[in-house]
Amino acid sequence: MVTRRSRGEGGLYWNEARQRWMATVDLGFTPAGKRRRSYISARTKTEAKAKLMALRRDQADGLPVEQRGYTVREAVESWLRYGLVGREPSTVENRRIMAEKHVIPALGARKLVELTAEEVDAWLAAKARTLSTVSVVRLLSILRSSIQRAQARELVRRNVALVCQPPRGTVGRPSKSLTLDQARAVLTAAEGTSMHAYVVVSLLTGARTEELRALTWNHLDLDGQPPSVDVWRSVRRGGETKTPRALTWNHLDLDGQPPSVDVWRSVRRGGETKTPRSRRTLELSDLARDALRTHRQLQWAARLRAGSAWVDQGLVFCTSHGTELDAANVRRSFRAVARAAGLDSATWTPRELRHSFVSLLSSSGMPIEDIAHLVGHANTKTTEQVYRKELRPVLTKGARAMDVIFSDQAR
């Protein structure tokens, strides 16, 4: 006589519709009071019994019981919805696009408990044939984080993505720089456009686009200070002045301060530059100073036109309503300038103005050590990994060299 299983031992039955043996185990209740069950299917009764016994052993050992119907899509979508809280909106959007374009279409239908490391390796290898190494690493990170979140909620026991390593992807588009003739053409094409001051300052200072988008008028000194002497002390009692006999070198400024820009902020989270050491103060060339003065007048006119719609954030480069520029807007505007200059606009981006700054200074004969100093590099071997912090004195060599290079443009 067949006896009924006791409560908690699970059930075993034949599913006519699926033509498979089914086993179920109670997993308790949800916070809403709904019973949770885990379902297992097998072709034979013996196989279903073995799976049921293994599931019961895991329960007895206190191991999490996997949700066998939970898919990779559900794990990724849950991570996108709840796992990116507090991250920058641009980061959230980037991860969402990558997940929806590359992860979910390829692996989304796969049950998470059945996903194997070999399948993940094959997927990454296929992506590496068309994507850069950075993109492949990011895809693996999305999958790992999604499975880790599911793992913490006892939806899967093992994170197979942790044993996989990202392969090397395709070689990215190499950076390039403008020649002197191309740089002159770009400066000429930018005249009269909203991008003129942006292009001039980027090309003639080497500042990153993320730094310029966060630049405020408070961080600009367009006038500088002439040489001066502070007659603050004398040999009289109490140090009061009558004659300059007690003048010290500390009270003399024989050089003054040239017009300068404080590259101290960026649009990164918290307003920090790429690294704290990349903060620096640079002298402005005559061409850059004049372009910024004209830009300030144009911005005041735009502010009057906008009226109450203007959002005062003190930004040097902003939208027609005073708000922060989006990276895509800067890219489109710069490509329009590049097109007017006779360049292939699809192959040029604003960040290459920084590369052009380095290339033009190098071509002019400036020592590489000075160039590395101007762009914030600690030494000549690094590009954007190790930076040197220097807020004062103002670095002058780049501005003077640029004035010589673009002397015709300044006239």
Order of alpha helices (4+ residues) and beta strands (2+ residues): beta-beta-beta-alpha-alpha-alpha-alpha-alpha-alpha-alpha-alpha-alpha-beta-beta-beta-beta-beta-alpha-alpha-alpha-alpha-beta-alpha-alpha
